[in-house]
Amino acid sequence: MESTANYTNREVKVQATSAGRVTAIPFWYQIHLDQEISVSTLSQNSHWKQAAVVLQQPLRVQAGDWVRLAVKLQKSAISISAHIENPTGPMEQ
């Protein structure tokens, strides 16, 4: 995502490595305060840590399932939704 974008939509696909429930999506981010100064939650030197979006409905996944994450950045708000693509069982959202 561009550091100067006020509105960004992106889709990311991840593959489940084992069966279970997905209850939240953790993420790290970088804030650009100006052209030279930024803060990263991934940095070992920062007290800022990862954030997470808790899903309203957990997803049941099987090993090999693909989960599509729709990531939206609008001004200073981040939202993430998750859906199973081609599930091996009944589709859940």
Biopython code that builds the backbone (N, CA, C, O; Angstrom):
import numpy as np
from Bio.PDB.StructureBuilder import StructureBuilder

atoms = [
    (1, "MET", "N", (0.837, -1.176, 0.000)),
    (1, "MET", "CA", (0.000, 0.000, 0.000)),
    (1, "MET", "C", (0.883, 1.241, 0.000)),
    (1, "MET", "O", (1.921, 1.271, 0.662)),
    (2, "GLU", "N", (0.478, 2.243, -0.728)),
    (2, "GLU", "CA", (1.245, 3.474, -0.771)),
    (2, "GLU", "C", (1.074, 4.242, 0.530)),
    (2, "GLU", "O", (-0.005, 4.252, 1.122)),
    (3, "SER", "N", (2.162, 4.892, 0.973)),
    (3, "SER", "CA", (2.108, 5.614, 2.235)),
    (3, "SER", "C", (1.263, 6.874, 2.148)),
    (3, "SER", "O", (0.823, 7.381, 3.180)),
    (4, "THR", "N", (1.021, 7.398, 0.949)),
    (4, "THR", "CA", (0.259, 8.637, 0.805)),
    (4, "THR", "C", (-1.195, 8.391, 0.424)),
    (4, "THR", "O", (-1.953, 9.349, 0.269)),
    (5, "ALA", "N", (-1.597, 7.159, 0.271)),
    (5, "ALA", "CA", (-2.963, 6.853, -0.162)),
    (5, "ALA", "C", (-3.943, 7.015, 0.994)),
    (5, "ALA", "O", (-3.699, 6.520, 2.094)),
    (6, "ASN", "N", (-5.061, 7.715, 0.741)),
    (6, "ASN", "CA", (-6.116, 7.837, 1.747)),
    (6, "ASN", "C", (-7.112, 6.695, 1.654)),
    (6, "ASN", "O", (-7.782, 6.369, 2.634)),
    (7, "TYR", "N", (-7.212, 6.088, 0.483)),
    (7, "TYR", "CA", (-8.148, 4.994, 0.264)),
    (7, "TYR", "C", (-7.438, 3.909, -0.534)),
    (7, "TYR", "O", (-6.938, 4.166, -1.629)),
    (8, "THR", "N", (-7.395, 2.713, 0.004)),
    (8, "THR", "CA", (-6.745, 1.608, -0.688)),
    (8, "THR", "C", (-7.525, 0.333, -0.418)),
    (8, "THR", "O", (-7.937, 0.075, 0.713)),
    (9, "ASN", "N", (-7.726, -0.458, -1.457)),
    (9, "ASN", "CA", (-8.334, -1.782, -1.326)),
    (9, "ASN", "C", (-7.361, -2.794, -1.899)),
    (9, "ASN", "O", (-6.778, -2.571, -2.960)),
    (10, "ARG", "N", (-7.187, -3.898, -1.203)),
    (10, "ARG", "CA", (-6.286, -4.940, -1.687)),
    (10, "ARG", "C", (-6.810, -6.292, -1.234)),
    (10, "ARG", "O", (-7.350, -6.426, -0.136)),
    (11, "GLU", "N", (-6.646, -7.287, -2.089)),
    (11, "GLU", "CA", (-6.999, -8.654, -1.716)),
    (11, "GLU", "C", (-5.732, -9.485, -1.622)),
    (11, "GLU", "O", (-4.818, -9.355, -2.437)),
    (12, "VAL", "N", (-5.697, -10.340, -0.610)),
    (12, "VAL", "CA", (-4.555, -11.215, -0.372)),
    (12, "VAL", "C", (-5.114, -12.613, -0.137)),
    (12, "VAL", "O", (-6.119, -12.772, 0.556)),
    (13, "LYS", "N", (-4.470, -13.624, -0.709)),
    (13, "LYS", "CA", (-4.898, -15.003, -0.468)),
    (13, "LYS", "C", (-3.817, -15.721, 0.333)),
    (13, "LYS", "O", (-2.628, -15.627, 0.030)),
    (14, "VAL", "N", (-4.260, -16.439, 1.363)),
    (14, "VAL", "CA", (-3.351, -17.249, 2.176)),
    (14, "VAL", "C", (-3.918, -18.657, 2.253)),
    (14, "VAL", "O", (-5.133, -18.854, 2.209)),
    (15, "GLN", "N", (-3.023, -19.634, 2.369)),
    (15, "GLN", "CA", (-3.461, -21.026, 2.404)),
    (15, "GLN", "C", (-3.322, -21.577, 3.815)),
    (15, "GLN", "O", (-2.285, -21.418, 4.459)),
    (16, "ALA", "N", (-4.384, -22.229, 4.288)),
    (16, "ALA", "CA", (-4.358, -22.852, 5.613)),
    (16, "ALA", "C", (-3.407, -24.043, 5.587)),
    (16, "ALA", "O", (-3.443, -24.856, 4.664)),
    (17, "THR", "N", (-2.560, -24.138, 6.603)),
    (17, "THR", "CA", (-1.613, -25.253, 6.677)),
    (17, "THR", "C", (-2.135, -26.392, 7.536)),
    (17, "THR", "O", (-1.593, -27.497, 7.505)),
    (18, "SER", "N", (-3.198, -26.124, 8.312)),
    (18, "SER", "CA", (-3.813, -27.177, 9.115)),
    (18, "SER", "C", (-5.278, -26.826, 9.345)),
    (18, "SER", "O", (-5.696, -25.688, 9.130)),
    (19, "ALA", "N", (-6.047, -27.810, 9.780)),
    (19, "ALA", "CA", (-7.469, -27.594, 10.049)),
    (19, "ALA", "C", (-7.628, -26.822, 11.355)),
    (19, "ALA", "O", (-6.811, -26.946, 12.267)),
    (20, "GLY", "N", (-8.688, -26.029, 11.430)),
    (20, "GLY", "CA", (-8.954, -25.288, 12.658)),
    (20, "GLY", "C", (-9.918, -24.149, 12.414)),
    (20, "GLY", "O", (-10.642, -24.130, 11.419)),
    (21, "ARG", "N", (-9.918, -23.192, 13.344)),
    (21, "ARG", "CA", (-10.781, -22.017, 13.239)),
    (21, "ARG", "C", (-9.915, -20.774, 13.130)),
    (21, "ARG", "O", (-8.928, -20.623, 13.851)),
    (22, "VAL", "N", (-10.294, -19.893, 12.226)),
    (22, "VAL", "CA", (-9.654, -18.583, 12.117)),
    (22, "VAL", "C", (-10.565, -17.615, 12.857)),
    (22, "VAL", "O", (-11.714, -17.416, 12.464)),
    (23, "THR", "N", (-10.057, -17.016, 13.923)),
    (23, "THR", "CA", (-10.876, -16.114, 14.735)),
    (23, "THR", "C", (-10.439, -14.657, 14.619)),
    (23, "THR", "O", (-11.204, -13.751, 14.948)),
    (24, "ALA", "N", (-9.210, -14.429, 14.153)),
    (24, "ALA", "CA", (-8.701, -13.064, 14.033)),
    (24, "ALA", "C", (-7.609, -13.032, 12.971)),
    (24, "ALA", "O", (-7.006, -14.058, 12.652)),
    (25, "ILE", "N", (-7.363, -11.849, 12.430)),
    (25, "ILE", "CA", (-6.302, -11.642, 11.449)),
    (25, "ILE", "C", (-5.306, -10.649, 12.052)),
    (25, "ILE", "O", (-5.614, -9.462, 12.157)),
    (26, "PRO", "N", (-4.115, -11.115, 12.452)),
    (26, "PRO", "CA", (-3.112, -10.181, 12.970)),
    (26, "PRO", "C", (-2.438, -9.453, 11.808)),
    (26, "PRO", "O", (-2.333, -9.990, 10.706)),
    (27, "PHE", "N", (-1.988, -8.238, 12.063)),
    (27, "PHE", "CA", (-1.263, -7.499, 11.028)),
    (27, "PHE", "C", (-0.303, -6.506, 11.664)),
    (27, "PHE", "O", (-0.460, -6.109, 12.819)),
    (28, "TRP", "N", (0.679, -6.123, 10.891)),
    (28, "TRP", "CA", (1.663, -5.127, 11.284)),
    (28, "TRP", "C", (1.548, -3.987, 10.289)),
    (28, "TRP", "O", (1.088, -4.185, 9.165)),
    (29, "TYR", "N", (1.958, -2.810, 10.689)),
    (29, "TYR", "CA", (1.831, -1.667, 9.786)),
    (29, "TYR", "C", (2.955, -0.667, 10.014)),
    (29, "TYR", "O", (3.669, -0.715, 11.016)),
    (30, "GLN", "N", (3.085, 0.234, 9.057)),
    (30, "GLN", "CA", (4.079, 1.291, 9.127)),
    (30, "GLN", "C", (3.366, 2.620, 8.924)),
    (30, "GLN", "O", (2.621, 2.791, 7.959)),
    (31, "ILE", "N", (3.596, 3.558, 9.834)),
    (31, "ILE", "CA", (2.992, 4.883, 9.763)),
    (31, "ILE", "C", (4.065, 5.873, 9.327)),
    (31, "ILE", "O", (5.131, 5.948, 9.937)),
    (32, "HIS", "N", (3.781, 6.629, 8.276)),
    (32, "HIS", "CA", (4.703, 7.659, 7.804)),
    (32, "HIS", "C", (4.247, 8.994, 8.379)),
    (32, "HIS", "O", (3.214, 9.532, 7.982)),
    (33, "LEU", "N", (5.028, 9.523, 9.319)),
    (33, "LEU", "CA", (4.673, 10.784, 9.963)),
    (33, "LEU", "C", (5.009, 11.976, 9.077)),
    (33, "LEU", "O", (4.316, 12.993, 9.105)),
    (34, "ASP", "N", (6.061, 11.851, 8.300)),
    (34, "ASP", "CA", (6.423, 12.832, 7.285)),
    (34, "ASP", "C", (7.331, 12.133, 6.283)),
    (34, "ASP", "O", (7.395, 10.904, 6.273)),
    (35, "GLN", "N", (8.032, 12.880, 5.446)),
    (35, "GLN", "CA", (8.874, 12.280, 4.405)),
    (35, "GLN", "C", (10.033, 11.464, 4.977)),
    (35, "GLN", "O", (10.513, 10.537, 4.325)),
    (36, "GLU", "N", (10.489, 11.798, 6.191)),
    (36, "GLU", "CA", (11.674, 11.149, 6.749)),
    (36, "GLU", "C", (11.409, 10.274, 7.969)),
    (36, "GLU", "O", (12.220, 9.404, 8.285)),
    (37, "ILE", "N", (10.301, 10.483, 8.652)),
    (37, "ILE", "CA", (10.046, 9.780, 9.909)),
    (37, "ILE", "C", (8.877, 8.816, 9.748)),
    (37, "ILE", "O", (7.803, 9.191, 9.278)),
    (38, "SER", "N", (9.109, 7.557, 10.152)),
    (38, "SER", "CA", (8.038, 6.569, 10.136)),
    (38, "SER", "C", (8.159, 5.686, 11.374)),
    (38, "SER", "O", (9.227, 5.580, 11.978)),
    (39, "VAL", "N", (7.056, 5.062, 11.734)),
    (39, "VAL", "CA", (7.001, 4.145, 12.868)),
    (39, "VAL", "C", (6.498, 2.811, 12.337)),
    (39, "VAL", "O", (5.484, 2.760, 11.640)),
    (40, "SER", "N", (7.203, 1.731, 12.664)),
    (40, "SER", "CA", (6.811, 0.402, 12.209)),
    (40, "SER", "C", (6.487, -0.474, 13.411)),
    (40, "SER", "O", (7.245, -0.503, 14.381)),
    (41, "THR", "N", (5.372, -1.185, 13.354)),
    (41, "THR", "CA", (5.020, -2.103, 14.439)),
    (41, "THR", "C", (5.789, -3.415, 14.319)),
    (41, "THR", "O", (5.723, -4.254, 15.217)),
    (42, "LEU", "N", (6.509, -3.598, 13.229)),
    (42, "LEU", "CA", (7.309, -4.806, 13.034)),
    (42, "LEU", "C", (8.719, -4.655, 13.608)),
    (42, "LEU", "O", (9.428, -5.645, 13.784)),
    (43, "SER", "N", (9.119, -3.428, 13.898)),
    (43, "SER", "CA", (10.471, -3.150, 14.382)),
    (43, "SER", "C", (10.690, -3.696, 15.793)),
    (43, "SER", "O", (9.825, -3.564, 16.659)),
    (44, "GLN", "N", (11.837, -4.302, 16.014)),
    (44, "GLN", "CA", (12.215, -4.790, 17.344)),
    (44, "GLN", "C", (12.454, -3.630, 18.310)),
    (44, "GLN", "O", (12.369, -3.807, 19.526)),
    (45, "ASN", "N", (12.756, -2.430, 17.768)),
    (45, "ASN", "CA", (13.091, -1.269, 18.589)),
    (45, "ASN", "C", (11.872, -0.450, 19.001)),
    (45, "ASN", "O", (12.017, 0.572, 19.673)),
    (46, "SER", "N", (10.692, -0.875, 18.617)),
    (46, "SER", "CA", (9.481, -0.105, 18.898)),
    (46, "SER", "C", (8.667, -0.761, 20.007)),
    (46, "SER", "O", (8.628, -1.986, 20.123)),
    (47, "HIS", "N", (8.021, 0.068, 20.818)),
    (47, "HIS", "CA", (7.099, -0.484, 21.818)),
    (47, "HIS", "C", (5.734, -0.768, 21.192)),
    (47, "HIS", "O", (4.885, -1.398, 21.822)),
    (48, "TRP", "N", (5.517, -0.308, 19.957)),
    (48, "TRP", "CA", (4.279, -0.591, 19.234)),
    (48, "TRP", "C", (4.325, -2.042, 18.789)),
    (48, "TRP", "O", (5.364, -2.508, 18.321)),
    (49, "LYS", "N", (3.249, -2.747, 18.922)),
    (49, "LYS", "CA", (3.197, -4.166, 18.562)),
    (49, "LYS", "C", (2.148, -4.401, 17.487)),
    (49, "LYS", "O", (1.525, -3.459, 16.997)),
    (50, "GLN", "N", (1.959, -5.660, 17.126)),
    (50, "GLN", "CA", (0.986, -6.000, 16.092)),
    (50, "GLN", "C", (-0.423, -5.624, 16.528)),
    (50, "GLN", "O", (-0.710, -5.472, 17.715)),
    (51, "ALA", "N", (-1.279, -5.482, 15.550)),
    (51, "ALA", "CA", (-2.702, -5.259, 15.785)),
    (51, "ALA", "C", (-3.444, -6.476, 15.238)),
    (51, "ALA", "O", (-2.838, -7.336, 14.600)),
    (52, "ALA", "N", (-4.742, -6.552, 15.482)),
    (52, "ALA", "CA", (-5.530, -7.667, 14.962)),
    (52, "ALA", "C", (-6.966, -7.223, 14.733)),
    (52, "ALA", "O", (-7.503, -6.388, 15.461)),
    (53, "VAL", "N", (-7.569, -7.796, 13.712)),
    (53, "VAL", "CA", (-8.997, -7.628, 13.468)),
    (53, "VAL", "C", (-9.656, -8.938, 13.879)),
    (53, "VAL", "O", (-9.336, -9.994, 13.333)),
    (54, "VAL", "N", (-10.573, -8.875, 14.837)),
    (54, "VAL", "CA", (-11.296, -10.064, 15.288)),
    (54, "VAL", "C", (-12.489, -10.262, 14.355)),
    (54, "VAL", "O", (-13.280, -9.343, 14.142)),
    (55, "LEU", "N", (-12.610, -11.464, 13.804)),
    (55, "LEU", "CA", (-13.707, -11.759, 12.882)),
    (55, "LEU", "C", (-15.023, -11.899, 13.646)),
    (55, "LEU", "O", (-15.055, -12.481, 14.730)),
    (56, "GLN", "N", (-16.104, -11.367, 13.083)),
    (56, "GLN", "CA", (-17.419, -11.492, 13.716)),
    (56, "GLN", "C", (-17.858, -12.949, 13.762)),
    (56, "GLN", "O", (-18.460, -13.392, 14.741)),
    (57, "GLN", "N", (-17.558, -13.687, 12.708)),
    (57, "GLN", "CA", (-17.871, -15.111, 12.641)),
    (57, "GLN", "C", (-16.575, -15.860, 12.333)),
    (57, "GLN", "O", (-15.973, -15.621, 11.287)),
    (58, "PRO", "N", (-16.128, -16.760, 13.215)),
    (58, "PRO", "CA", (-14.918, -17.533, 12.920)),
    (58, "PRO", "C", (-15.091, -18.360, 11.644)),
    (58, "PRO", "O", (-16.202, -18.762, 11.299)),
    (59, "LEU", "N", (-13.991, -18.606, 10.956)),
    (59, "LEU", "CA", (-13.998, -19.453, 9.762)),
    (59, "LEU", "C", (-13.439, -20.817, 10.126)),
    (59, "LEU", "O", (-12.387, -20.906, 10.759)),
    (60, "ARG", "N", (-14.124, -21.872, 9.735)),
    (60, "ARG", "CA", (-13.580, -23.229, 9.882)),
    (60, "ARG", "C", (-12.826, -23.543, 8.600)),
    (60, "ARG", "O", (-13.380, -23.456, 7.505)),
    (61, "VAL", "N", (-11.566, -23.906, 8.746)),
    (61, "VAL", "CA", (-10.743, -24.209, 7.582)),
    (61, "VAL", "C", (-10.177, -25.614, 7.693)),
    (61, "VAL", "O", (-10.008, -26.161, 8.783)),
    (62, "GLN", "N", (-9.893, -26.175, 6.536)),
    (62, "GLN", "CA", (-9.197, -27.453, 6.431)),
    (62, "GLN", "C", (-7.820, -27.166, 5.835)),
    (62, "GLN", "O", (-7.633, -26.158, 5.153)),
    (63, "ALA", "N", (-6.874, -28.039, 6.088)),
    (63, "ALA", "CA", (-5.548, -27.878, 5.490)),
    (63, "ALA", "C", (-5.701, -27.785, 3.978)),
    (63, "ALA", "O", (-6.378, -28.609, 3.363)),
    (64, "GLY", "N", (-5.074, -26.789, 3.388)),
    (64, "GLY", "CA", (-5.143, -26.602, 1.942)),
    (64, "GLY", "C", (-6.182, -25.595, 1.491)),
    (64, "GLY", "O", (-6.125, -25.132, 0.352)),
    (65, "ASP", "N", (-7.146, -25.236, 2.358)),
    (65, "ASP", "CA", (-8.136, -24.224, 1.990)),
    (65, "ASP", "C", (-7.445, -22.889, 1.735)),
    (65, "ASP", "O", (-6.460, -22.547, 2.389)),
    (66, "TRP", "N", (-7.975, -22.150, 0.781)),
    (66, "TRP", "CA", (-7.495, -20.797, 0.512)),
    (66, "TRP", "C", (-8.442, -19.802, 1.165)),
    (66, "TRP", "O", (-9.658, -19.892, 1.001)),
    (67, "VAL", "N", (-7.883, -18.858, 1.903)),
    (67, "VAL", "CA", (-8.669, -17.816, 2.557)),
    (67, "VAL", "C", (-8.350, -16.495, 1.868)),
    (67, "VAL", "O", (-7.191, -16.090, 1.779)),
    (68, "ARG", "N", (-9.393, -15.831, 1.384)),
    (68, "ARG", "CA", (-9.230, -14.534, 0.715)),
    (68, "ARG", "C", (-9.459, -13.432, 1.742)),
    (68, "ARG", "O", (-10.519, -13.357, 2.363)),
    (69, "LEU", "N", (-8.458, -12.582, 1.910)),
    (69, "LEU", "CA", (-8.554, -11.446, 2.821)),
    (69, "LEU", "C", (-8.770, -10.185, 1.998)),
    (69, "LEU", "O", (-7.979, -9.882, 1.105)),
    (70, "ALA", "N", (-9.825, -9.457, 2.290)),
    (70, "ALA", "CA", (-10.080, -8.168, 1.644)),
    (70, "ALA", "C", (-9.663, -7.090, 2.644)),
    (70, "ALA", "O", (-10.282, -6.927, 3.696)),
    (71, "VAL", "N", (-8.605, -6.359, 2.298)),
    (71, "VAL", "CA", (-8.042, -5.341, 3.188)),
    (71, "VAL", "C", (-8.425, -3.973, 2.649)),
    (71, "VAL", "O", (-8.190, -3.667, 1.480)),
    (72, "LYS", "N", (-9.017, -3.150, 3.513)),
    (72, "LYS", "CA", (-9.427, -1.806, 3.110)),
    (72, "LYS", "C", (-8.822, -0.789, 4.065)),
    (72, "LYS", "O", (-8.936, -0.915, 5.284)),
    (73, "LEU", "N", (-8.182, 0.214, 3.495)),
    (73, "LEU", "CA", (-7.650, 1.338, 4.256)),
    (73, "LEU", "C", (-8.417, 2.568, 3.819)),
    (73, "LEU", "O", (-8.395, 2.932, 2.644)),
    (74, "GLN", "N", (-9.095, 3.210, 4.756)),
    (74, "GLN", "CA", (-9.832, 4.441, 4.475)),
    (74, "GLN", "C", (-9.410, 5.464, 5.503)),
    (74, "GLN", "O", (-9.757, 5.373, 6.680)),
    (75, "LYS", "N", (-8.649, 6.445, 5.032)),
    (75, "LYS", "CA", (-8.049, 7.459, 5.897)),
    (75, "LYS", "C", (-7.236, 6.761, 6.977)),
    (75, "LYS", "O", (-6.178, 6.216, 6.662)),
    (76, "SER", "N", (-7.668, 6.748, 8.224)),
    (76, "SER", "CA", (-6.873, 6.119, 9.281)),
    (76, "SER", "C", (-7.487, 4.816, 9.787)),
    (76, "SER", "O", (-7.043, 4.289, 10.806)),
    (77, "ALA", "N", (-8.496, 4.287, 9.097)),
    (77, "ALA", "CA", (-9.156, 3.059, 9.538)),
    (77, "ALA", "C", (-8.788, 1.886, 8.631)),
    (77, "ALA", "O", (-8.784, 2.011, 7.406)),
    (78, "ILE", "N", (-8.481, 0.754, 9.246)),
    (78, "ILE", "CA", (-8.171, -0.468, 8.508)),
    (78, "ILE", "C", (-9.256, -1.490, 8.816)),
    (78, "ILE", "O", (-9.598, -1.710, 9.978)),
    (79, "SER", "N", (-9.799, -2.115, 7.769)),
    (79, "SER", "CA", (-10.752, -3.205, 7.981)),
    (79, "SER", "C", (-10.293, -4.401, 7.151)),
    (79, "SER", "O", (-9.735, -4.247, 6.065)),
    (80, "ILE", "N", (-10.538, -5.585, 7.683)),
    (80, "ILE", "CA", (-10.155, -6.820, 7.002)),
    (80, "ILE", "C", (-11.323, -7.792, 7.112)),
    (80, "ILE", "O", (-11.837, -8.035, 8.204)),
    (81, "SER", "N", (-11.739, -8.348, 5.977)),
    (81, "SER", "CA", (-12.741, -9.408, 5.995)),
    (81, "SER", "C", (-12.106, -10.657, 5.397)),
    (81, "SER", "O", (-11.175, -10.566, 4.597)),
    (82, "ALA", "N", (-12.615, -11.822, 5.789)),
    (82, "ALA", "CA", (-12.032, -13.088, 5.345)),
    (82, "ALA", "C", (-13.126, -14.018, 4.849)),
    (82, "ALA", "O", (-14.191, -14.128, 5.458)),
    (83, "HIS", "N", (-12.849, -14.689, 3.731)),
    (83, "HIS", "CA", (-13.786, -15.649, 3.145)),
    (83, "HIS", "C", (-12.994, -16.833, 2.616)),
    (83, "HIS", "O", (-11.883, -16.670, 2.111)),
    (84, "ILE", "N", (-13.566, -18.021, 2.731)),
    (84, "ILE", "CA", (-12.918, -19.219, 2.205)),
    (84, "ILE", "C", (-13.238, -19.335, 0.723)),
    (84, "ILE", "O", (-14.390, -19.184, 0.316)),
    (85, "GLU", "N", (-12.212, -19.603, -0.084)),
    (85, "GLU", "CA", (-12.398, -19.868, -1.509)),
    (85, "GLU", "C", (-12.338, -21.366, -1.734)),
    (85, "GLU", "O", (-11.449, -22.037, -1.209)),
    (86, "ASN", "N", (-13.266, -21.896, -2.503)),
    (86, "ASN", "CA", (-13.298, -23.323, -2.828)),
    (86, "ASN", "C", (-13.135, -24.194, -1.584)),
    (86, "ASN", "O", (-12.196, -24.987, -1.505)),
    (87, "PRO", "N", (-14.033, -24.056, -0.616)),
    (87, "PRO", "CA", (-13.890, -24.838, 0.618)),
    (87, "PRO", "C", (-14.084, -26.323, 0.357)),
    (87, "PRO", "O", (-14.756, -26.725, -0.592)),
    (88, "THR", "N", (-13.481, -27.124, 1.219)),
    (88, "THR", "CA", (-13.631, -28.572, 1.100)),
    (88, "THR", "C", (-14.953, -29.021, 1.704)),
    (88, "THR", "O", (-15.428, -30.116, 1.401)),
    (89, "GLY", "N", (-15.560, -28.188, 2.560)),
    (89, "GLY", "CA", (-16.854, -28.490, 3.170)),
    (89, "GLY", "C", (-17.803, -27.347, 2.885)),
    (89, "GLY", "O", (-17.585, -26.598, 1.932)),
    (90, "PRO", "N", (-18.872, -27.182, 3.695)),
    (90, "PRO", "CA", (-19.802, -26.066, 3.503)),
    (90, "PRO", "C", (-19.091, -24.728, 3.667)),
    (90, "PRO", "O", (-18.250, -24.573, 4.553)),
    (91, "MET", "N", (-19.427, -23.759, 2.811)),
    (91, "MET", "CA", (-18.770, -22.456, 2.867)),
    (91, "MET", "C", (-19.242, -21.678, 4.082)),
    (91, "MET", "O", (-20.435, -21.626, 4.382)),
    (92, "GLU", "N", (-18.283, -21.074, 4.775)),
    (92, "GLU", "CA", (-18.585, -20.233, 5.925)),
    (92, "GLU", "C", (-17.980, -18.874, 5.672)),
    (92, "GLU", "O", (-16.971, -18.755, 4.978)),
    (93, "GLN", "N", (-18.597, -17.842, 6.237)),
    (93, "GLN", "CA", (-18.064, -16.486, 6.109)),
    (93, "GLN", "C", (-17.940, -15.864, 7.466)),
    (93, "GLN", "O", (-17.508, -14.717, 7.582)),
]
sb = StructureBuilder()
sb.init_structure("model")
sb.init_model(0)
sb.init_chain("A")
sb.init_seg("    ")
for serial, (resi, resn, name, xyz) in enumerate(atoms, 1):
    if name == "N":
        sb.init_residue(resn, " ", resi, " ")
    sb.init_atom(name, np.array(xyz, "f"), 0.0, 1.0, " ", f" {name:<3s}", serial, name[0])
structure = sb.get_structure()
